[in-house]
């Protein structure tokens, strides 16, 4: 009887051997793969198993049969979560791959970084988000250009005659009394705005929340209100954001699942390789894993080189290409029915400015069963719309909004969707590429929105969109230890595309 791949894989893992797809096929055809693995193990061979280690087909004499091994029980943290077959109804091996990319900067970047490019990017952002605010917000009247409002501000000084403008936020700040001040700018002009921190019966919860959190520089918002008696200040009655109140999800006809990981950081000494092999064993043995057709990898799959001072001391693999080769080998251990979608992050070998193109072909050539895209990428899996973004701008949201912290980075994702923009602030912690079309505008509200970067984990709903904070596969780094930050590693988040049911599997 031929030896099954699951059994072969267990022996490979026990012997410390990994294989690519070509070697996998040769092993499956070999007359005694378990004996061959045992022989290599007895010789102290570890790491990548190559084709030349497999002798030509000549069985010779079989001295003794190899005893079947008992599958090792995987002891999960908190045990395996419960799941219902009705929520995850279809095995991925029976499904065709259906990936449609709607937006990816790869091959479409035309900027030269000149002032004209910056102006074009902001004009495109303002125009796109202006249309969304008009469509999705309940504006009291049609918005006017700021220059015209100021020229006619005498008309808009009484409460019964409200003015509306849409523009870019400049210099948001809180006053000593807790009010929120900023200037609003469009192509025609600029005006000073004030959102009062009202108390008692005059307090409006939505306004109080915005006053508490603040605004991001370069946000695009709508304001409605009236001018002061001398006309030098615009008092805001209401704020208007581009996102609608509720999103209606799309459901796939075939009920396969998508899984999410980020920030693997292969090459780092703190990469959790033992837990990776634990996950691989789960993938090859668990019934739930058989429903996973896609694995989305949202950036920083390798640790990179020269990313921060002293990084060289924390690298187990000091060669950048060696890190990618090793990650390709680790992905080869996944079952053949899994298709990976991989985008870069701030540790990857691409330009730091967002949106980022995908990895170069000389890096891609080591990978099989992988679709490479840029960061961010707006795409559909079986008709379900996903937005995957590595999440570098979370650093800016933490610095810019009082309600966003590294303890709760999901709030940054909510704020991105409210603004329909992934990284509004120019000149902050996130380098931006001024493209003629702002590639960080959220063109369509996704059914699933996924980020990484801050090494947390969450899966929640926000106005009809599933928000996924992809877990890392890296243990606490020395920098995180210094900050007192504890990551949540080795959590595989799974969402079924047919039912939108989700579950998270711990491997640490």
Secondary structure, 3 states (H helix, E strand, C coil): CCCCHHHHHHHHHHHCEECCHHHHHHHHHCCCHHHHHHHHHHCCCCEECCHHHCCCCCCCCCCCCCCCCCCCCCCCCCCCCCCCHHHCCCCHHHCCCCEEEEECCCCCCCCCCCHHHHHHHHHHHHHHHHHHHHHHCCCCCCCCCHHHHHHCHHHHCCCCCCEEEEEEEEEEEECCCCCEEEEEECCCCEEEEEECCCCHHHCCHHHHHHHHHCCCCCCEEEEEEEECCCCCCEEEEEEECCCCCCCCCCCCCCCCEEEEECCCCECECCECHHHHHHHHHHHCCCCHHHHEEEEEEECCCECCCCCCCCHHHHECCCCHHHHHHHHHHHHCCCCCCCEEEEECCCCCCCCCCECECCCCHHHHCCCCCEEECCECEEEEECCEEEEEECCCCHHHHHHHCCCCECCECHHHHHHHHHHCECCCCCCCCCCECCCCCCCCECCCCCCEEEECCCCCCEEEEECCEEEEECCECECCCHHHHHHCCCCCECEEEEEECCCCCEEEEECC
